[in-house]
Amino acid sequence: MHQLSPNIQVHQAALADLDAIAPLFDAYRQFYGRNSELLAAREFLRERFNHGESVIFLAIESGQALGFTQLYPSFSSVSLARVFVLNDLFVAENARKKGVARQLIQAATHYARTLGAVRVSLSTSISNAAAQATYESLGWKRDEQFFYYHFVV
């Protein structure tokens, strides 16, 4: 069971939050086997902010950035509606088991709902059982209908 901390605040991030998010984003990439590239990670996020290409939510407790999630907007032609891809979710190791991921996911899905989106989709590593348990506890369903393919360019 997760211990929820009442002092954790989640807000939609702005460019002013870039220095708080960049180290978390770099750590997230390292979690998935990439080398640390803090400056490149910071620049990547800056471009998303500058072009309005994503929405980031940041969790903070006592001035310390604990985690973030990043949504990318898209559309469903079949549904004739807006959808979002929850592409990134990361909680610093020392902040885990406090309900941070849960609060970030809830902020992201609330945001999508307020914009009239029909769904939020995500993918996670097959071996990431902790993340899968969190998603399922929040009502997310694993896709049993479609296979996802990738083409590397």
N, C-alpha and C positions, 0 to 999 in steps of 0.2 A: 504494500500500500504506500502511496506517496504522501509525504508530509507537506501539506500546502502551507506556504508562508504568506501571511496577510500583508507583508511588507513588499511583496513583489509587484511592481507596476509594469504593465505592458502598454506600449503606445506605438502608433504608426511613426516610423522613423522618417527623419528629414535629413537633408544634406549635412546639417549641423551635427548629426549623430555619426557621421562617417568614421571618425577616429575611434569611437566606441565599438562599432560594428566590424571594422576591418580585421582586428586580431581574431575575433570569433569566426569570421568568414575564412581566414587563413587556416585556423585550427580545424574547421569543418573540412576543408580541402585535404588537409593532412590526414584526417580520420579516414578519408577515402583513398589514401595511398599516394597523394601528391606531395611534392616537396614544398617547403615553406617558401612563399613568394609574397610577402606582406605588401610590398609596394604595388605589385601587379594586381593583387587582390583588391587593394584600396582603389586603384584606378578602374578596375572592372566595376566595382560598386558605384563609383562616381559617375561613370558613363550611364549606368542604369538610372540613377537619380536625374542626371542632366537631360536624358531623353524620355523620361517618364515611362520606362520600359518594365519596371517592376514595382512592387509594393513590399516594403520590409516592415516587420514588426519587431520591436526590441524589448526584451525583458530586463528590468533594472531593479536592483535592491540596494538600498543605501549608497547610491551613486555608482555601484559596480554593475557593469554589463554582464548578464548571466547567459543570455542566449538570444537567438533570432530565428525568424522564418522569413522566407522570401517567396512571394507569389508572382507568377508571370501571367498576364492576361492573354486570353485566347478566345476563340469562338467555336461553337458547334454548328456546323452547317445543317445537320440533321435536325437538331433541336431549335435552330434559328435563334440561338441565345448565346450569351456570354458564359464562358467557363474560365476557371483559373487552374493553373498548375502550381501546386505547392512544391516547388523545386528544391528548396533548401530548408532544413530545420536542424539546428544545432544548439546544444546546451553545454556550457563549460563543465568539465568533469567534476569540479568542486561544487557545482550547483545542481547536480542530478539528484533525483528522488525527492525533489521539493515541489513538483507539480509545474515546473517552468514550461516544459514541452506542452503539457495540457493547456496551459493558459495561452501560449503562443498559437496553438492550433485553433483554439476557440476564438481568438481575436481574428485570425485569418478567415475562418469560415463565417463569422459574423460580418466581416467586411464584404465578403463575396455575396452573402445573402442580401445585404443592404444595396448592392449594385444590381440585384436581379439576376445573378448568376444561377444557372441550373445545376452546376456541380463544381466541386474542387477535386482534382485528381492528384495523385502522387505516386511515386515509385520508391521502393527502398530495397536495400540489399537483402537477398534471400536469407542471409545469415544473421540479419539484424532483428533478432527475436524481441528484444526490448522495445524497439520502435513499433514493430508489428502489434505487440500487446497493447501499447498505448493507443494506436490508431483504432484497433478493434474495440477497446474499452470506451472509445468516444463515438462508436457507431459506424465507423468506416467499414466498408465491405471490400474484400479482395475480389478482383475481377476474375470471373470464371468463364467469361464469354469471348474475350479477345486476347490474342497474342500481340505483343508489342515488338516491333522490329526496329533496328537502327541501321543506318547506312553511313559509314564514316567517309567524309569528303576531304 
